[in-house]
Amino acid sequence: MNLKKILYILLGCIGLGIGAVGAVVPMLPAFPFLLLAAFCFARSSEKLHNWFVNTKLYKDNLEDYVAGRGMTKKTKVRIMVTVTLLMSIGFAMMGAVPVGRIVLACVWVFHIVYFLFGIKTIPANSTEAAA
């Protein structure tokens, strides 16, 4: 096994670990870390990638989005609320850095616009119907 595959596996495991914690801890977003894990596992090993896409964590958080169907309203709201809470902490801590606040506010606005208009909202029961 070459060094590149080992690094992908290591980064994928870290992403999976943080994503698993984020799935149960309200203030930690699971979605970006699980996307990182999916990306890394797909490039490291076919066997590892197949295992990951069959986990409940993947199916509950990423499957519909990766398949191009979109996200349920509940998933979108959960992600937007979590990111808003985390960014508001950073915004409050940047009191002495107005440029940082402006950049953070722009990123937050882009995030909200993307989740509202860029990602299709699917009915909650469509995940069971697609399975």
KOLZAPA-477498 format. One record per atom (N, C-alpha, C): residue in three letters; residue number from 1; chain; x, y, z; atom name. Coordinates in nm, 4 decimals, decimal comma. Layout:
! residues N
(node "ALA" NUM "A" (X Y Z) "CA") ...
***
This chain:
! residues 131
(node "MET" 1 "A" (0,0860 -0,1174 0,0000) "N") (node "MET" 1 "A" (0,0000 0,0000 0,0000) "CA") (node "MET" 1 "A" (0,0906 0,1238 0,0000) "C") (node "ASN" 2 "A" (0,0585 0,2187 -0,0875) "N") (node "ASN" 2 "A" (0,1435 0,3367 -0,0940) "CA") (node "ASN" 2 "A" (0,1013 0,4423 0,0080) "C") (node "LEU" 3 "A" (0,1858 0,5413 0,0239) "N") (node "LEU" 3 "A" (0,1655 0,6457 0,1250) "CA") (node "LEU" 3 "A" (0,0373 0,7255 0,1004) "C") (node "LYS" 4 "A" (0,0049 0,7506 -0,0258) "N") (node "LYS" 4 "A" (-0,1153 0,8275 -0,0593) "CA") (node "LYS" 4 "A" (-0,2418 0,7558 -0,0097) "C") (node "LYS" 5 "A" (-0,2503 0,6258 -0,0306) "N") (node "LYS" 5 "A" (-0,3670 0,5493 0,0153) "CA") (node "LYS" 5 "A" (-0,3749 0,5464 0,1678) "C") (node "ILE" 6 "A" (-0,2607 0,5361 0,2329) "N") (node "ILE" 6 "A" (-0,2577 0,5360 0,3795) "CA") (node "ILE" 6 "A" (-0,3078 0,6701 0,4328) "C") (node "LEU" 7 "A" (-0,2645 0,7797 0,3707) "N") (node "LEU" 7 "A" (-0,3108 0,9125 0,4131) "CA") (node "LEU" 7 "A" (-0,4612 0,9290 0,3912) "C") (node "TYR" 8 "A" (-0,5122 0,8786 0,2783) "N") (node "TYR" 8 "A" (-0,6568 0,8843 0,2545) "CA") (node "TYR" 8 "A" (-0,7333 0,8037 0,3596) "C") (node "ILE" 9 "A" (-0,6835 0,6868 0,3931) "N") (node "ILE" 9 "A" (-0,7496 0,6042 0,4954) "CA") (node "ILE" 9 "A" (-0,7477 0,6754 0,6298) "C") (node "LEU" 10 "A" (-0,6329 0,7309 0,6668) "N") (node "LEU" 10 "A" (-0,6204 0,8018 0,7938) "CA") (node "LEU" 10 "A" (-0,7144 0,9222 0,7992) "C") (node "LEU" 11 "A" (-0,7145 1,0040 0,6947) "N") (node "LEU" 11 "A" (-0,8022 1,1204 0,6896) "CA") (node "LEU" 11 "A" (-0,9499 1,0784 0,6875) "C") (node "GLY" 12 "A" (-0,9807 0,9700 0,6179) "N") (node "GLY" 12 "A" (-1,1173 0,9178 0,6152) "CA") (node "GLY" 12 "A" (-1,1629 0,8713 0,7526) "C") (node "CYS" 13 "A" (-1,0757 0,8059 0,8254) "N") (node "CYS" 13 "A" (-1,1098 0,7600 0,9611) "CA") (node "CYS" 13 "A" (-1,1308 0,8784 1,0559) "C") (node "ILE" 14 "A" (-1,0484 0,9801 1,0423) "N") (node "ILE" 14 "A" (-1,0658 1,1003 1,1246) "CA") (node "ILE" 14 "A" (-1,1989 1,1666 1,0913) "C") (node "GLY" 15 "A" (-1,2291 1,1820 0,9626) "N") (node "GLY" 15 "A" (-1,3561 1,2397 0,9209) "CA") (node "GLY" 15 "A" (-1,4748 1,1583 0,9695) "C") (node "LEU" 16 "A" (-1,4636 1,0269 0,9619) "N") (node "LEU" 16 "A" (-1,5699 0,9389 1,0098) "CA") (node "LEU" 16 "A" (-1,5893 0,9531 1,1601) "C") (node "GLY" 17 "A" (-1,4807 0,9587 1,2333) "N") (node "GLY" 17 "A" (-1,4898 0,9732 1,3789) "CA") (node "GLY" 17 "A" (-1,5556 1,1033 1,4201) "C") (node "ILE" 18 "A" (-1,5123 1,2134 1,3600) "N") (node "ILE" 18 "A" (-1,5712 1,3435 1,3932) "CA") (node "ILE" 18 "A" (-1,7161 1,3488 1,3451) "C") (node "GLY" 19 "A" (-1,7430 1,2913 1,2280) "N") (node "GLY" 19 "A" (-1,8794 1,2879 1,1761) "CA") (node "GLY" 19 "A" (-1,9721 1,2063 1,2633) "C") (node "ALA" 20 "A" (-1,9220 1,0950 1,3179) "N") (node "ALA" 20 "A" (-2,0035 1,0119 1,4074) "CA") (node "ALA" 20 "A" (-2,0369 1,0878 1,5353) "C") (node "VAL" 21 "A" (-1,9392 1,1603 1,5883) "N") (node "VAL" 21 "A" (-1,9654 1,2418 1,7071) "CA") (node "VAL" 21 "A" (-2,0639 1,3534 1,6719) "C") (node "GLY" 22 "A" (-2,0459 1,4130 1,5547) "N") (node "GLY" 22 "A" (-2,1340 1,5209 1,5111) "CA") (node "GLY" 22 "A" (-2,2773 1,4762 1,4874) "C") (node "ALA" 23 "A" (-2,2974 1,3492 1,4614) "N") (node "ALA" 23 "A" (-2,4330 1,2986 1,4401) "CA") (node "ALA" 23 "A" (-2,5142 1,2984 1,5691) "C") (node "VAL" 24 "A" (-2,4466 1,2961 1,6839) "N") (node "VAL" 24 "A" (-2,5183 1,2927 1,8117) "CA") (node "VAL" 24 "A" (-2,4990 1,4189 1,8956) "C") (node "VAL" 25 "A" (-2,3956 1,4966 1,8670) "N") (node "VAL" 25 "A" (-2,3709 1,6203 1,9401) "CA") (node "VAL" 25 "A" (-2,4296 1,7356 1,8590) "C") (node "PRO" 26 "A" (-2,5247 1,8083 1,9143) "N") (node "PRO" 26 "A" (-2,5948 1,9107 1,8374) "CA") (node "PRO" 26 "A" (-2,5067 2,0236 1,7839) "C") (node "MET" 27 "A" (-2,4016 2,0608 1,8517) "N") (node "MET" 27 "A" (-2,3195 2,1745 1,8096) "CA") (node "MET" 27 "A" (-2,2116 2,1383 1,7074) "C") (node "LEU" 28 "A" (-2,1937 2,0100 1,6771) "N") (node "LEU" 28 "A" (-2,0899 1,9674 1,5846) "CA") (node "LEU" 28 "A" (-2,1544 1,9137 1,4571) "C") (node "PRO" 29 "A" (-2,1262 1,9745 1,3424) "N") (node "PRO" 29 "A" (-2,1885 1,9272 1,2188) "CA") (node "PRO" 29 "A" (-2,1276 1,7952 1,1716) "C") (node "ALA" 30 "A" (-2,2112 1,7006 1,1366) "N") (node "ALA" 30 "A" (-2,1639 1,5715 1,0885) "CA") (node "ALA" 30 "A" (-2,1397 1,5738 0,9378) "C") (node "PHE" 31 "A" (-2,2230 1,6470 0,8664) "N") (node "PHE" 31 "A" (-2,2264 1,6426 0,7205) "CA") (node "PHE" 31 "A" (-2,0909 1,6645 0,6529) "C") (node "PRO" 32 "A" (-2,0172 1,7725 0,6808) "N") (node "PRO" 32 "A" (-1,8914 1,7923 0,6080) "CA") (node "PRO" 32 "A" (-1,7859 1,6866 0,6392) "C") (node "PHE" 33 "A" (-1,7860 1,6367 0,7609) "N") (node "PHE" 33 "A" (-1,6878 1,5349 0,7974) "CA") (node "PHE" 33 "A" (-1,7205 1,4004 0,7339) "C") (node "LEU" 34 "A" (-1,8492 1,3707 0,7204) "N") (node "LEU" 34 "A" (-1,8876 1,2466 0,6533) "CA") (node "LEU" 34 "A" (-1,8612 1,2558 0,5034) "C") (node "LEU" 35 "A" (-1,8775 1,3734 0,4453) "N") (node "LEU" 35 "A" (-1,8404 1,3919 0,3047) "CA") (node "LEU" 35 "A" (-1,6899 1,3722 0,2861) "C") (node "LEU" 36 "A" (-1,6119 1,4241 0,3796) "N") (node "LEU" 36 "A" (-1,4673 1,4044 0,3753) "CA") (node "LEU" 36 "A" (-1,4344 1,2552 0,3824) "C") (node "ALA" 37 "A" (-1,4988 1,1838 0,4721) "N") (node "ALA" 37 "A" (-1,4750 1,0398 0,4853) "CA") (node "ALA" 37 "A" (-1,5122 0,9672 0,3570) "C") (node "ALA" 38 "A" (-1,6253 1,0003 0,2979) "N") (node "ALA" 38 "A" (-1,6674 0,9355 0,1733) "CA") (node "ALA" 38 "A" (-1,5651 0,9609 0,0624) "C") (node "PHE" 39 "A" (-1,5194 1,0850 0,0512) "N") (node "PHE" 39 "A" (-1,4206 1,1210 -0,0495) "CA") (node "PHE" 39 "A" (-1,2916 1,0415 -0,0299) "C") (node "CYS" 40 "A" (-1,2423 1,0392 0,0930) "N") (node "CYS" 40 "A" (-1,1149 0,9721 0,1216) "CA") (node "CYS" 40 "A" (-1,1254 0,8205 0,1051) "C") (node "PHE" 41 "A" (-1,2328 0,7619 0,1548) "N") (node "PHE" 41 "A" (-1,2496 0,6174 0,1429) "CA") (node "PHE" 41 "A" (-1,2643 0,5745 -0,0029) "C") (node "ALA" 42 "A" (-1,3305 0,6566 -0,0844) "N") (node "ALA" 42 "A" (-1,3470 0,6236 -0,2263) "CA") (node "ALA" 42 "A" (-1,2115 0,6212 -0,2973) "C") (node "ARG" 43 "A" (-1,1175 0,7012 -0,2510) "N") (node "ARG" 43 "A" (-0,9867 0,7071 -0,3142) "CA") (node "ARG" 43 "A" (-0,8842 0,6130 -0,2516) "C") (node "SER" 44 "A" (-0,9155 0,5591 -0,1361) "N") (node "SER" 44 "A" (-0,8180 0,4736 -0,0700) "CA") (node "SER" 44 "A" (-0,8380 0,3263 -0,1022) "C") (node "SER" 45 "A" (-0,9633 0,2811 -0,0992) "N") (node "SER" 45 "A" (-0,9885 0,1385 -0,1148) "CA") (node "SER" 45 "A" (-1,1349 0,1154 -0,1517) "C") (node "GLU" 46 "A" (-1,1580 0,0339 -0,2519) "N") (node "GLU" 46 "A" (-1,2951 0,0007 -0,2941) "CA") (node "GLU" 46 "A" (-1,3693 -0,0715 -0,1814) "C") (node "LYS" 47 "A" (-1,3016 -0,1595 -0,1124) "N") (node "LYS" 47 "A" (-1,3626 -0,2357 -0,0024) "CA") (node "LYS" 47 "A" (-1,4048 -0,1415 0,1118) "C") (node "LEU" 48 "A" (-1,3170 -0,0492 0,1473) "N") (node "LEU" 48 "A" (-1,3456 0,0468 0,2534) "CA") (node "LEU" 48 "A" (-1,4587 0,1399 0,2126) "C") (node "HIS" 49 "A" (-1,4593 0,1838 0,0878) "N") (node "HIS" 49 "A" (-1,5660 0,2700 0,0373) "CA") (node "HIS" 49 "A" (-1,7009 0,1970 0,0419) "C") (node "ASN" 50 "A" (-1,7038 0,0728 -0,0032) "N") (node "ASN" 50 "A" (-1,8289 -0,0052 -0,0001) "CA") (node "ASN" 50 "A" (-1,8789 -0,0236 0,1422) "C") (node "TRP" 51 "A" (-1,7880 -0,0475 0,2360) "N") (node "TRP" 51 "A" (-1,8292 -0,0606 0,3760) "CA") (node "TRP" 51 "A" (-1,8923 0,0697 0,4244) "C") (node "PHE" 52 "A" (-1,8272 0,1826 0,3947) "N") (node "PHE" 52 "A" (-1,8746 0,3117 0,4440) "CA") (node "PHE" 52 "A" (-2,0121 0,3477 0,3879) "C") (node "VAL" 53 "A" (-2,0339 0,3262 0,2583) "N") (node "VAL" 53 "A" (-2,1628 0,3646 0,2001) "CA") (node "VAL" 53 "A" (-2,2769 0,2737 0,2459) "C") (node "ASN" 54 "A" (-2,2446 0,1669 0,3125) "N") (node "ASN" 54 "A" (-2,3489 0,0796 0,3662) "CA") (node "ASN" 54 "A" (-2,3736 0,1009 0,5157) "C") (node "THR" 55 "A" (-2,3054 0,1978 0,5767) "N") (node "THR" 55 "A" (-2,3289 0,2258 0,7184) "CA") (node "THR" 55 "A" (-2,4541 0,3107 0,7363) "C") (node "LYS" 56 "A" (-2,5149 0,2999 0,8525) "N") (node "LYS" 56 "A" (-2,6349 0,3790 0,8845) "CA") (node "LYS" 56 "A" (-2,6016 0,5282 0,8852) "C") (node "LEU" 57 "A" (-2,4840 0,5625 0,9315) "N") (node "LEU" 57 "A" (-2,4407 0,7022 0,9365) "CA") (node "LEU" 57 "A" (-2,4425 0,7647 0,7968) "C") (node "TYR" 58 "A" (-2,3897 0,6933 0,6999) "N") (node "TYR" 58 "A" (-2,3891 0,7422 0,5615) "CA") (node "TYR" 58 "A" (-2,5310 0,7502 0,5068) "C") (node "LYS" 59 "A" (-2,6067 0,6446 0,5262) "N") (node "LYS" 59 "A" (-2,7427 0,6398 0,4714) "CA") (node "LYS" 59 "A" (-2,8313 0,7494 0,5296) "C") (node "ASP" 60 "A" (-2,8168 0,7792 0,6582) "N") (node "ASP" 60 "A" (-2,8997 0,8811 0,7222) "CA") (node "ASP" 60 "A" (-2,8602 1,0233 0,6847) "C") (node "ASN" 61 "A" (-2,7331 1,0471 0,6571) "N") (node "ASN" 61 "A" (-2,6857 1,1840 0,6395) "CA") (node "ASN" 61 "A" (-2,6452 1,2217 0,4972) "C") (node "LEU" 62 "A" (-2,5974 1,1281 0,4186) "N") (node "LEU" 62 "A" (-2,5394 1,1641 0,2892) "CA") (node "LEU" 62 "A" (-2,6006 1,0973 0,1671) "C") (node "GLU" 63 "A" (-2,6620 0,9849 0,1834) "N") (node "GLU" 63 "A" (-2,7009 0,9035 0,0681) "CA") (node "GLU" 63 "A" (-2,7851 0,9806 -0,0346) "C") (node "ASP" 64 "A" (-2,8899 1,0466 0,0107) "N") (node "ASP" 64 "A" (-2,9763 1,1202 -0,0828) "CA") (node "ASP" 64 "A" (-2,9025 1,2356 -0,1493) "C") (node "TYR" 65 "A" (-2,8193 1,3058 -0,0741) "N") (node "TYR" 65 "A" (-2,7454 1,4190 -0,1296) "CA") (node "TYR" 65 "A" (-2,6444 1,3717 -0,2338) "C") (node "VAL" 66 "A" (-2,5699 1,2690 -0,2025) "N") (node "VAL" 66 "A" (-2,4685 1,2179 -0,2955) "CA") (node "VAL" 66 "A" (-2,5348 1,1617 -0,4208) "C") (node "ALA" 67 "A" (-2,6532 1,1021 -0,4051) "N") (node "ALA" 67 "A" (-2,7250 1,0465 -0,5202) "CA") (node "ALA" 67 "A" (-2,7885 1,1557 -0,6056) "C") (node "GLY" 68 "A" (-2,7797 1,2811 -0,5615) "N") (node "GLY" 68 "A" (-2,8333 1,3919 -0,6383) "CA") (node "GLY" 68 "A" (-2,9811 1,4186 -0,6163) "C") (node "ARG" 69 "A" (-3,0400 1,3522 -0,5172) "N") (node "ARG" 69 "A" (-3,1827 1,3722 -0,4906) "CA") (node "ARG" 69 "A" (-3,2069 1,4953 -0,4051) "C") (node "GLY" 70 "A" (-3,1157 1,5312 -0,3192) "N") (node "GLY" 70 "A" (-3,1314 1,6452 -0,2303) "CA") (node "GLY" 70 "A" (-3,1272 1,6045 -0,0851) "C") (node "MET" 71 "A" (-3,1908 1,6859 0,0007) "N") (node "MET" 71 "A" (-3,1941 1,6593 0,1450) "CA") (node "MET" 71 "A" (-3,3349 1,6828 0,1955) "C") (node "THR" 72 "A" (-3,3656 1,6167 0,3051) "N") (node "THR" 72 "A" (-3,4950 1,6418 0,3684) "CA") (node "THR" 72 "A" (-3,4895 1,7777 0,4378) "C") (node "LYS" 73 "A" (-3,6053 1,8333 0,4611) "N") (node "LYS" 73 "A" (-3,6140 1,9633 0,5278) "CA") (node "LYS" 73 "A" (-3,5497 1,9559 0,6666) "C") (node "LYS" 74 "A" (-3,5741 1,8465 0,7360) "N") (node "LYS" 74 "A" (-3,5182 1,8282 0,8705) "CA") (node "LYS" 74 "A" (-3,3653 1,8300 0,8673) "C") (node "THR" 75 "A" (-3,3059 1,7618 0,7709) "N") (node "THR" 75 "A" (-3,1596 1,7578 0,7594) "CA") (node "THR" 75 "A" (-3,1050 1,8964 0,7263) "C") (node "LYS" 76 "A" (-3,1699 1,9652 0,6324) "N") (node "LYS" 76 "A" (-3,1249 2,0990 0,5957) "CA") (node "LYS" 76 "A" (-3,1335 2,1953 0,7145) "C") (node "VAL" 77 "A" (-3,2437 2,1917 0,7869) "N") (node "VAL" 77 "A" (-3,2601 2,2806 0,9029) "CA") (node "VAL" 77 "A" (-3,1561 2,2485 1,0088) "C") (node "ARG" 78 "A" (-3,1335 2,1197 1,0356) "N") (node "ARG" 78 "A" (-3,0345 2,0794 1,1366) "CA") (node "ARG" 78 "A" (-2,8960 2,1314 1,1003) "C") (node "ILE" 79 "A" (-2,8580 2,1202 0,9741) "N") (node "ILE" 79 "A" (-2,7271 2,1680 0,9302) "CA") (node "ILE" 79 "A" (-2,7190 2,3200 0,9380) "C") (node "MET" 80 "A" (-2,8240 2,3892 0,8919) "N") (node "MET" 80 "A" (-2,8217 2,5358 0,8943) "CA") (node "MET" 80 "A" (-2,8183 2,5900 1,0369) "C") (node "VAL" 81 "A" (-2,8932 2,5304 1,1279) "N") (node "VAL" 81 "A" (-2,8931 2,5758 1,2676) "CA") (node "VAL" 81 "A" (-2,7566 2,5519 1,3308) "C") (node "THR" 82 "A" (-2,6999 2,4349 1,3082) "N") (node "THR" 82 "A" (-2,5689 2,4035 1,3660) "CA") (node "THR" 82 "A" (-2,4620 2,5000 1,3156) "C") (node "VAL" 83 "A" (-2,4583 2,5221 1,1856) "N") (node "VAL" 83 "A" (-2,3577 2,6127 1,1299) "CA") (node "VAL" 83 "A" (-2,3803 2,7553 1,1796) "C") (node "THR" 84 "A" (-2,5068 2,7966 1,1881) "N") (node "THR" 84 "A" (-2,5366 2,9315 1,2375) "CA") (node "THR" 84 "A" (-2,4887 2,9485 1,3814) "C") (node "LEU" 85 "A" (-2,5143 2,8496 1,4659) "N") (node "LEU" 85 "A" (-2,4685 2,8578 1,6050) "CA") (node "LEU" 85 "A" (-2,3164 2,8635 1,6138) "C") (node "LEU" 86 "A" (-2,2492 2,7781 1,5384) "N") (node "LEU" 86 "A" (-2,1032 2,7767 1,5427) "CA") (node "LEU" 86 "A" (-2,0441 2,9060 1,4866) "C") (node "MET" 87 "A" (-2,1016 2,9554 1,3784) "N") (node "MET" 87 "A" (-2,0495 3,0796 1,3205) "CA") (node "MET" 87 "A" (-2,0785 3,1994 1,4103) "C") (node "SER" 88 "A" (-2,1879 3,1953 1,4832) "N") (node "SER" 88 "A" (-2,2178 3,3076 1,5730) "CA") (node "SER" 88 "A" (-2,1161 3,3133 1,6874) "C") (node "ILE" 89 "A" (-2,0664 3,1994 1,7298) "N") (node "ILE" 89 "A" (-1,9605 3,1976 1,8319) "CA") (node "ILE" 89 "A" (-1,8351 3,2647 1,7760) "C") (node "GLY" 90 "A" (-1,7967 3,2261 1,6539) "N") (node "GLY" 90 "A" (-1,6810 3,2885 1,5900) "CA") (node "GLY" 90 "A" (-1,7014 3,4366 1,5675) "C") (node "PHE" 91 "A" (-1,8236 3,4746 1,5290) "N") (node "PHE" 91 "A" (-1,8564 3,6156 1,5055) "CA") (node "PHE" 91 "A" (-1,8411 3,6960 1,6346) "C") (node "ALA" 92 "A" (-1,8900 3,6406 1,7449) "N") (node "ALA" 92 "A" (-1,8802 3,7095 1,8739) "CA") (node "ALA" 92 "A" (-1,7347 3,7231 1,9187) "C") (node "MET" 93 "A" (-1,6537 3,6228 1,8886) "N") (node "MET" 93 "A" (-1,5134 3,6254 1,9312) "CA") (node "MET" 93 "A" (-1,4280 3,7173 1,8442) "C") (node "MET" 94 "A" (-1,4804 3,7605 1,7296) "N") (node "MET" 94 "A" (-1,4049 3,8473 1,6395) "CA") (node "MET" 94 "A" (-1,4410 3,9943 1,6584) "C") (node "GLY" 95 "A" (-1,4766 4,0325 1,7788) "N") (node "GLY" 95 "A" (-1,5149 4,1711 1,8046) "CA") (node "GLY" 95 "A" (-1,4095 4,2715 1,7637) "C") (node "ALA" 96 "A" (-1,2839 4,2364 1,7768) "N") (node "ALA" 96 "A" (-1,1753 4,3289 1,7451) "CA") (node "ALA" 96 "A" (-1,1284 4,3154 1,6001) "C") (node "VAL" 97 "A" (-1,1918 4,2269 1,5235) "N") (node "VAL" 97 "A" (-1,1494 4,2034 1,3851) "CA") (node "VAL" 97 "A" (-1,2698 4,2236 1,2926) "C") (node "PRO" 98 "A" (-1,3001 4,3479 1,2586) "N") (node "PRO" 98 "A" (-1,4185 4,3739 1,1767) "CA") (node "PRO" 98 "A" (-1,4147 4,3062 1,0392) "C") (node "VAL" 99 "A" (-1,2973 4,2960 0,9785) "N") (node "VAL" 99 "A" (-1,2861 4,2297 0,8482) "CA") (node "VAL" 99 "A" (-1,3219 4,0808 0,8624) "C") (node "GLY" 100 "A" (-1,2779 4,0210 0,9699) "N") (node "GLY" 100 "A" (-1,3125 3,8806 0,9956) "CA") (node "GLY" 100 "A" (-1,4622 3,8620 1,0118) "C") (node "ARG" 101 "A" (-1,5258 3,9555 1,0788) "N") (node "ARG" 101 "A" (-1,6718 3,9491 1,0961) "CA") (node "ARG" 101 "A" (-1,7422 3,9611 0,9613) "C") (node "ILE" 102 "A" (-1,6931 4,0495 0,8761) "N") (node "ILE" 102 "A" (-1,7541 4,0676 0,7447) "CA") (node "ILE" 102 "A" (-1,7392 3,9396 0,6619) "C") (node "VAL" 103 "A" (-1,6199 3,8815 0,6629) "N") (node "VAL" 103 "A" (-1,5972 3,7579 0,5883) "CA") (node "VAL" 103 "A" (-1,6867 3,6470 0,6428) "C") (node "LEU" 104 "A" (-1,6926 3,6328 0,7735) "N") (node "LEU" 104 "A" (-1,7754 3,5301 0,8348) "CA") (node "LEU" 104 "A" (-1,9227 3,5503 0,8026) "C") (node "ALA" 105 "A" (-1,9683 3,6747 0,8043) "N") (node "ALA" 105 "A" (-2,1078 3,7043 0,7694) "CA") (node "ALA" 105 "A" (-2,1355 3,6689 0,6234) "C") (node "CYS" 106 "A" (-2,0428 3,6982 0,5346) "N") (node "CYS" 106 "A" (-2,0600 3,6633 0,3931) "CA") (node "CYS" 106 "A" (-2,0662 3,5123 0,3734) "C") (node "VAL" 107 "A" (-1,9791 3,4396 0,4416) "N") (node "VAL" 107 "A" (-1,9805 3,2929 0,4336) "CA") (node "VAL" 107 "A" (-2,1124 3,2390 0,4870) "C") (node "TRP" 108 "A" (-2,1610 3,2947 0,5966) "N") (node "TRP" 108 "A" (-2,2878 3,2499 0,6548) "CA") (node "TRP" 108 "A" (-2,4031 3,2746 0,5571) "C") (node "VAL" 109 "A" (-2,4080 3,3932 0,4973) "N") (node "VAL" 109 "A" (-2,5152 3,4245 0,4019) "CA") (node "VAL" 109 "A" (-2,5091 3,3282 0,2830) "C") (node "PHE" 110 "A" (-2,3894 3,3042 0,2300) "N") (node "PHE" 110 "A" (-2,3746 3,2103 0,1187) "CA") (node "PHE" 110 "A" (-2,4238 3,0719 0,1590) "C") (node "HIS" 111 "A" (-2,3883 3,0288 0,2783) "N") (node "HIS" 111 "A" (-2,4287 2,8974 0,3293) "CA") (node "HIS" 111 "A" (-2,5808 2,8856 0,3337) "C") (node "ILE" 112 "A" (-2,6465 2,9856 0,3896) "N") (node "ILE" 112 "A" (-2,7924 2,9834 0,4010) "CA") (node "ILE" 112 "A" (-2,8572 2,9849 0,2622) "C") (node "VAL" 113 "A" (-2,8097 3,0715 0,1734) "N") (node "VAL" 113 "A" (-2,8650 3,0786 0,0377) "CA") (node "VAL" 113 "A" (-2,8455 2,9466 -0,0354) "C") (node "TYR" 114 "A" (-2,7273 2,8871 -0,0210) "N") (node "TYR" 114 "A" (-2,6993 2,7587 -0,0876) "CA") (node "TYR" 114 "A" (-2,7933 2,6494 -0,0370) "C") (node "PHE" 115 "A" (-2,8103 2,6394 0,0932) "N") (node "PHE" 115 "A" (-2,8966 2,5342 0,1472) "CA") (node "PHE" 115 "A" (-3,0444 2,5585 0,1150) "C") (node "LEU" 116 "A" (-3,0852 2,6840 0,1079) "N") (node "LEU" 116 "A" (-3,2255 2,7124 0,0758) "CA") (node "LEU" 116 "A" (-3,2561 2,6938 -0,0730) "C") (node "PHE" 117 "A" (-3,1666 2,7405 -0,1597) "N") (node "PHE" 117 "A" (-3,1962 2,7412 -0,3024) "CA") (node "PHE" 117 "A" (-3,1099 2,6471 -0,3861) "C") (node "GLY" 118 "A" (-2,9942 2,6070 -0,3353) "N") (node "GLY" 118 "A" (-2,9029 2,5242 -0,4139) "CA") (node "GLY" 118 "A" (-2,9208 2,3754 -0,3946) "C") (node "ILE" 119 "A" (-2,9781 2,3359 -0,2838) "N") (node "ILE" 119 "A" (-2,9992 2,1941 -0,2555) "CA") (node "ILE" 119 "A" (-3,1487 2,1673 -0,2571) "C") (node "LYS" 120 "A" (-3,1879 2,0728 -0,3393) "N") (node "LYS" 120 "A" (-3,3297 2,0377 -0,3522) "CA") (node "LYS" 120 "A" (-3,3806 1,9801 -0,2196) "C") (node "THR" 121 "A" (-3,5010 2,0221 -0,1811) "N") (node "THR" 121 "A" (-3,5656 1,9674 -0,0617) "CA") (node "THR" 121 "A" (-3,6558 1,8525 -0,1028) "C") (node "ILE" 122 "A" (-3,6336 1,7384 -0,0405) "N") (node "ILE" 122 "A" (-3,7136 1,6200 -0,0724) "CA") (node "ILE" 122 "A" (-3,8025 1,5858 0,0457) "C") (node "PRO" 123 "A" (-3,9144 1,5187 0,0218) "N") (node "PRO" 123 "A" (-4,0014 1,4777 0,1333) "CA") (node "PRO" 123 "A" (-3,9288 1,3794 0,2244) "C") (node "ALA" 124 "A" (-3,9626 1,3821 0,3512) "N") (node "ALA" 124 "A" (-3,8965 1,2965 0,4502) "CA") (node "ALA" 124 "A" (-3,9161 1,1487 0,4180) "C") (node "ASN" 125 "A" (-4,0292 1,1113 0,3636) "N") (node "ASN" 125 "A" (-4,0536 0,9692 0,3368) "CA") (node "ASN" 125 "A" (-3,9915 0,9218 0,2072) "C") (node "SER" 126 "A" (-3,9287 1,0088 0,1272) "N") (node "SER" 126 "A" (-3,8694 0,9656 0,0017) "CA") (node "SER" 126 "A" (-3,7444 0,8795 0,0238) "C") (node "THR" 127 "A" (-3,6812 0,8936 0,1409) "N") (node "THR" 127 "A" (-3,5639 0,8104 0,1685) "CA") (node "THR" 127 "A" (-3,6046 0,6649 0,1838) "C") (node "GLU" 128 "A" (-3,7227 0,6395 0,2446) "N") (node "GLU" 128 "A" (-3,7686 0,5013 0,2568) "CA") (node "GLU" 128 "A" (-3,8173 0,4492 0,1219) "C") (node "ALA" 129 "A" (-3,8806 0,5353 0,0432) "N") (node "ALA" 129 "A" (-3,9329 0,4932 -0,0860) "CA") (node "ALA" 129 "A" (-3,8191 0,4604 -0,1834) "C") (node "ALA" 130 "A" (-3,7059 0,5337 -0,1707) "N") (node "ALA" 130 "A" (-3,5933 0,5102 -0,2611) "CA") (node "ALA" 130 "A" (-3,5178 0,3844 -0,2245) "C") (node "ALA" 131 "A" (-3,5265 0,3400 -0,1007) "N") (node "ALA" 131 "A" (-3,4497 0,2222 -0,0562) "CA") (node "ALA" 131 "A" (-3,5093 0,0929 -0,1045) "C") 
***
